[in-house]
Every structure is written in C-alpha cells, then in structure tokens.
Amino acid sequence: MPNEILYLILEEAPPKLREFLKILRNTGLRVGELQKVEWEDVDLKSEHIHVRDSKNFTQRTVPLNANALRYIQGIIFAY
C-alpha cells in the first residue's frame, strides 16, 4: 500500500485501530494472526512476537522493528 494512502487511512482511523494498523504495517503480520496474539506471545526483551496459529497452521516468530516496539510499548502504557 502506498504511504500516502496509509497516512490518509491512519488520519481517519480511531486511536485503537490506528495502533493496530501501525503494528500490522511494521511486522508483516496478517490481521487474523495479530487478532490471536496474547500478551504472553509478545517478547519485548528479545523483540519478537510468537505467532502460534498462522495461515499454514504452523508456529513462527516475527521480529519487531523499532517502530513496532514503540507502538506496542505505547499500548502497554496507555491501557
């Protein structure tokens, strides 16, 4: 998705959806994968998310870049 379109969507999105979309954009996770992530699957120390139920019914580890880490930490401190 071109950045211009993403910025327009993010401007109009409610705050919780905005954070969800930013995490999707920065991790490459699928919507369904992120919806199933539990806090115990998020490892901020090793900077990854453990996906237990992926599209292929397999487990995988997804690295978190600096932006994704910042968004997740923002969610933790906001709620």
C-alpha positions in Angstrom: 0.0 0.0 0.0 1.5 3.4 -0.9 2.4 5.5 2.0 0.1 8.3 1.0 -3.0 6.1 1.2 -1.8 4.6 4.5 -1.4 8.1 6.0 -4.9 9.1 4.9 -6.4 5.9 6.5 -4.4 6.5 9.7 -5.6 10.1 10.0 -9.2 9.0 9.9 -8.9 5.8 12.0 -9.9 5.7 15.7 -6.9 5.5 18.0 -7.0 1.8 18.8 -7.4 0.9 15.1 -4.6 3.2 14.2 -2.2 1.4 16.6 -3.4 -2.0 15.2 -2.7 -0.8 11.6 0.7 0.5 12.5 1.7 -2.8 14.1 0.4 -4.7 11.0 2.4 -2.4 8.7 5.6 -2.8 10.7 5.5 -6.6 11.3 4.0 -8.1 8.2 1.5 -10.0 10.4 -1.8 -10.9 8.9 -4.9 -9.4 10.5 -6.0 -12.8 11.8 -2.6 -13.5 13.3 -2.5 -10.2 15.2 -6.0 -10.7 16.5 -5.0 -14.0 18.1 -1.8 -12.7 19.7 -1.9 -12.8 23.5 0.4 -10.6 25.7 2.4 -13.8 26.6 3.3 -14.1 22.9 4.9 -10.7 22.9 8.6 -10.7 24.0 9.8 -7.1 24.2 13.2 -8.2 25.6 14.1 -10.4 22.5 12.0 -8.1 20.3 9.7 -10.6 18.7 6.1 -11.9 18.6 5.4 -15.6 18.7 2.6 -16.5 16.3 1.0 -19.7 17.4 -1.6 -20.1 14.7 -0.5 -18.8 11.3 -2.2 -19.2 8.0 -0.5 -22.5 7.4 -1.4 -23.8 10.9 2.3 -23.5 11.9 4.1 -21.5 14.5 6.5 -18.8 13.7 8.4 -16.0 15.3 8.1 -12.4 13.9 10.8 -9.9 14.6 9.7 -6.4 15.9 11.4 -3.4 14.4 11.9 -0.2 16.4 8.6 1.3 15.2 6.6 -1.9 16.2 8.3 -1.9 19.6 7.4 1.7 20.2 3.7 1.1 19.2 3.4 -1.9 21.4 5.0 -0.2 24.3 2.6 2.7 23.8 -0.3 0.3 24.0 1.0 -1.2 27.2 1.4 2.1 28.9 -1.9 3.6 27.6 -4.1 0.7 28.9 
